[in-house]
Amino acid sequence: MAEATAKTVMDKISQEHLECSICCCRFRDPKMLDCLHSLCLNCLEEMISKEKTETVKITCPVCRKETTVPDGGLQSLSSSLFYISVVDEINKQEQLLWKSVTTSATCESCEGLEAVSRCLDCKSNFCKKCQEAHQFLRYTKDHPIIPAKDSDKLGDVPADVTKTVTPKCREHIEQPLCFLCETCNKLICSMCAATEHRSADHNYTSISDAMESFRQSVNDILQKFQQSKEQLAANEDSIKRARHRLQKKLSQARSDISTKAEAEIAKIRNKAKLLTKKVDEIGQERDSEYEKALMHNREQMERTDQIVTSVNDLMRQVDGFELLELKPEVMHNLEFQKELKCESAKLDMSFIGVKCHDVVSDTDLGKLLLKEKWQLKEKFGKKGKSDGKFQCAGGVTCFSNGDIVVCDTDLKRVSLFTSTGQFKTSIAQGAECHGLEAPWSVAVNCDDLLFATDEDKVKVFDSELQFVREFTPSVGDAEGLSESNLSGIAVDKQQVAVADWGRKVISVHNLDGSLIASTSNSMVECFIAMSNKERLVFTNYDEKRLLCVDSKGNEVFNVMTLLNGKPAILSGVLCDDDGSIYVAVHSGTVGDSEVHRYDSNGAFIATVVQGLYNPLGMAFTPAGDVVVADKHSVKIFERM
């Protein structure tokens, strides 16, 4: 039973780690290619011999990477000393194991006849006739065969093959290797250092220092590989969202075309079909580009995983001396990190729309809009203190029916308007029955509950601005803490995020106000948004920074925004379903402010709106338009 278990373990080790990818047999004189994969020398020679022309490069059958054949031929390739040692040990252990059961061994091919030999590659016992047949077959004729009579000649179990033995110099065979000549990239002994490598242009270091330096260099590059993998994964998510948005836009474009076509007479229906075909062709072309981008990034990730696995295996398996001998091959593979190119999400391609015309004569049904544009759809309000007027329209949000809520921080008033800007009602400062004292920001969730920050409390109202409840994000006034001063607020389906400007804290709560998590951040100020990636995005007015943190408070990005090439002041921030981030930026001159769009990684995409007076808070309408609180007015922009 013990012998059977040991045999199973050794077979598994051999099959998974010690078999050549060409012959699928245990390694025999394995050579290492530049890609760090090892193959039998005989298998490599057969591959070369099958080439019709003189081959100077050999392609690895595992990863398809090419290795230049050295001038000295395949024999000059680096030997895989680790595999040679382990294969030799496994062979000897199997011989010892077979010796213990050889007296009762029978042929495994012809049931019952006494075994006279054993194939070490197949791990099978054979009688004489089966052995002859085994050695006659093309794919098994080179397998090592052990005669039964030789089993008694096996010695004791050899010493541990992993034990480090200092290699000797090839030029001075009695001298141990003790230096690495960095000029020649060669391991040398003290005699070499005193003779061939003694000139001033030869720089060499001790073996131990070279090992430590090389391992550190490899670890640094492996960390860069990990960073590249994370970037590839992040970009894949961004590409998928952009691709999904493209599908939605394509669907909307087709719907717009169909609606317009149905409103026209029958003679223009053919033109509608032609225009739809153009939309489909562009959609397929762009979708294909997204698919290519995904495939490229996945191939890069796969190659990265392959290199990292190979290098990590090598770093674990070989000793320092062999590692330094393999330094060129390892560094050659690690050079791939510099070649990594990450395909980013081309968000501009995810937009497609249709601008339809009244079709007469031979004119087209509409015009394809291949780039996203925004135009002013509605504007209401002006400077003043009466209902419907603003002193400082700062916070803004929308209910599901299109009604717009505006928070005036100077008048300390929250007002409700229709989607076209008609005043409906308001909550004034000091009003009885849970009125507002100093409201700063507002947000509406999917259940049409209005959340408003009011000094140290968050107050909740319904769609008619009737009070529902309130909660205090920062409980108590512990000694040493600054006074709470709630500013920005953002909501999603399940959570509420609150920025506390006074205590420099962002807290995340359930809808009932119970605390989920909180994190301190010295950059927290007025405006905050929640992305669909469970991230919090906020702006810092003084430092001119756009920041993003994850659910644990870890910084995802921290970028400076520019306007006309100069650092720009930031205020409101808004996150779209596709991961895009919209930010209100100020040049410092009234009337020359803009809204910029960034991707989910903090990279600038495009300018969305120009010529704003003094934009502060922003929100999406149910139709996807952007509402901007522009200090003395509210402006609604639609995508075109």
Secondary structure as UniProt FT lines:
FT   HELIX           2..17
FT   TURN            21..23
FT   STRAND          30..32
FT   TURN            34..35
FT   STRAND          38..40
FT   HELIX           41..49
FT   STRAND          57..59
FT   TURN            61..63
FT   STRAND          66..68
FT   TURN            71..72
FT   HELIX           74..76
FT   HELIX           81..101
FT   HELIX           102..104
FT   TURN            108..111
FT   STRAND          117..119
FT   TURN            120..123
FT   STRAND          124..126
FT   HELIX           128..136
FT   TURN            138..142
FT   STRAND          145..147
FT   HELIX           148..153
FT   TURN            161..162
FT   TURN            173..174
FT   STRAND          179..181
FT   TURN            182..185
FT   STRAND          186..188
FT   HELIX           190..194
FT   TURN            195..197
FT   TURN            200..201
FT   STRAND          204..206
FT   HELIX           207..263
FT   HELIX           266..268
FT   HELIX           269..317
FT   HELIX           320..325
FT   HELIX           327..334
FT   HELIX           336..339
FT   HELIX           347..350
FT   STRAND          353..356
FT   TURN            361..362
FT   STRAND          366..369
FT   STRAND          374..380
FT   TURN            387..388
FT   STRAND          393..398
FT   TURN            400..401
FT   STRAND          404..408
FT   TURN            409..412
FT   STRAND          413..417
FT   TURN            419..420
FT   STRAND          423..427
FT   TURN            432..434
FT   STRAND          439..444
FT   TURN            446..447
FT   STRAND          450..454
FT   TURN            455..456
FT   STRAND          457..461
FT   TURN            463..464
FT   STRAND          467..471
FT   TURN            479..480
FT   STRAND          486..491
FT   STRAND          495..500
FT   TURN            501..504
FT   STRAND          505..510
FT   TURN            511..512
FT   STRAND          515..520
FT   TURN            522..523
FT   STRAND          528..530
FT   TURN            532..533
FT   STRAND          536..540
FT   TURN            541..544
FT   STRAND          545..549
FT   TURN            551..552
FT   STRAND          555..560
FT   STRAND          562..563
FT   TURN            564..565
FT   STRAND          566..567
FT   STRAND          569..575
FT   TURN            577..578
FT   STRAND          581..586
FT   TURN            590..591
FT   STRAND          593..598
FT   TURN            600..601
FT   STRAND          604..612
FT   STRAND          618..620
FT   TURN            622..623
FT   STRAND          626..629
FT   STRAND          634..639
//
